[in-house]
């Protein structure tokens, strides 16, 4: 009986500490919600069910464009927020990920990312449709 109680207690602790509601986990990756840009458009690659990140993690972001039609030009700008409402650029200038139909996969790595929320701003111009996927990852916190 004592062993059963210990096993049940350990199982309850395991369930209580699981990160089932978190979409971002330490040393793990989560996929951004896929989307498409078309014509003159501004869209955002977002993390589904995002939760606030409370430590200073190294952050990796991968943006994967696919030109599906036309000759759009699309730029990507990683952004962070401390409150989920006010967003700030993570770098000085946006990167071109689709240049008139020629796409380029873009990878970002920030060793000291203090934001609590992250997304990628995509700005499209010209004619055409570009489909986007990508991943967001957290590395071990910087102490």
C-alpha positions in Angstrom: 0.0 0.0 0.0 2.9 2.4 0.8 4.4 1.8 -2.6 1.1 2.5 -4.3 0.8 5.8 -2.5 4.3 6.8 -3.4 3.7 5.9 -7.1 0.4 7.9 -7.1 2.1 10.9 -5.5 5.0 10.8 -8.0 2.5 10.5 -10.9 0.6 13.5 -9.5 3.8 15.5 -9.3 4.7 14.6 -12.9 1.3 15.7 -14.2 1.4 18.9 -12.2 4.7 19.9 -13.6 4.1 19.0 -17.2 4.2 21.9 -19.8 1.2 20.8 -21.7 -0.2 24.3 -22.0 3.0 25.8 -23.1 3.8 26.0 -26.8 7.5 27.0 -26.2 9.7 24.8 -24.1 13.4 25.0 -23.2 15.6 23.4 -25.8 12.6 22.8 -28.0 10.9 24.1 -31.2 7.4 25.0 -32.1 6.0 25.7 -35.6 4.6 29.1 -36.4 1.0 29.1 -37.7 1.3 28.8 -41.5 0.0 31.7 -43.7 0.2 33.3 -47.1 0.8 36.8 -48.2 -0.6 38.3 -51.4 -0.3 41.6 -53.2 0.3 44.5 -50.9 -0.1 43.0 -47.5 1.3 42.9 -43.9 0.9 39.6 -42.0 2.5 38.0 -39.0 3.9 34.6 -38.4 2.7 33.8 -34.8 3.2 31.1 -32.3 0.0 29.3 -31.6 -1.1 29.4 -27.9 2.0 31.5 -27.0 2.8 32.0 -23.4 5.0 34.6 -21.8 8.7 33.6 -21.7 10.0 34.6 -18.2 13.8 33.9 -18.6 16.5 35.3 -20.8 16.7 32.5 -23.4 18.7 32.3 -26.6 16.0 32.5 -29.3 16.1 30.9 -32.8 13.7 31.8 -35.5 13.4 30.1 -38.9 11.3 31.6 -41.8 10.5 29.4 -44.8 8.9 31.1 -47.8 7.5 29.4 -50.9 6.6 31.4 -53.9 3.3 30.0 -55.0 2.4 32.5 -57.8 3.5 35.8 -59.3 6.4 38.0 -58.5 5.9 39.4 -55.0 8.6 40.9 -52.9 8.3 40.1 -49.2 10.5 41.2 -46.3 10.7 39.6 -42.8 11.3 41.4 -39.5 11.5 39.4 -36.3 9.8 41.2 -33.4 9.4 40.9 -29.7 7.0 42.2 -27.1 7.1 42.5 -23.3 3.3 42.7 -22.9 1.9 41.1 -26.1 0.6 44.5 -27.3 3.5 46.7 -28.0 5.9 45.2 -30.6 9.6 46.1 -31.3 11.9 45.1 -34.1 14.8 42.8 -33.2 17.1 44.2 -35.8 17.7 47.5 -37.7 16.4 46.4 -41.1 14.1 43.8 -42.5 15.4 40.9 -44.6 14.1 40.2 -48.1 12.8 36.6 -48.2 11.1 36.7 -51.6 12.6 38.9 -54.2 10.3 39.0 -57.3 9.6 35.2 -57.1 13.1 34.1 -55.8 12.8 33.0 -52.2 15.4 32.6 -49.5 15.0 30.7 -46.2 16.1 33.0 -43.4 17.4 31.9 -40.0 17.8 34.2 -37.0 19.6 33.6 -33.7 19.6 36.0 -30.8 21.7 35.1 -27.8 20.2 37.6 -25.4 16.5 37.9 -26.3 14.7 39.5 -23.4 11.2 39.5 -25.0 8.3 37.6 -23.5 6.5 37.1 -26.9 7.9 36.8 -30.4 6.5 37.0 -34.0 7.7 37.7 -37.5 6.3 40.7 -39.4 6.0 40.0 -43.2 5.4 42.8 -45.6 4.5 42.0 -49.2 4.4 44.2 -52.2 3.9 43.5 -55.9 1.7 40.8 -57.4 1.9 37.2 -56.2 1.3 34.9 -53.4 4.0 33.6 -50.9 3.3 30.8 -48.5 5.1 30.9 -45.1 6.0 28.4 -42.5 8.7 28.5 -39.9 9.9 27.5 -36.4 10.6 29.2 -33.1 13.1 27.7 -30.6 14.3 28.4 -27.2 17.8 27.4 -26.0 19.0 27.1 -22.4 18.6 30.3 -20.5 21.6 32.7 -20.3 22.4 33.2 -16.6 
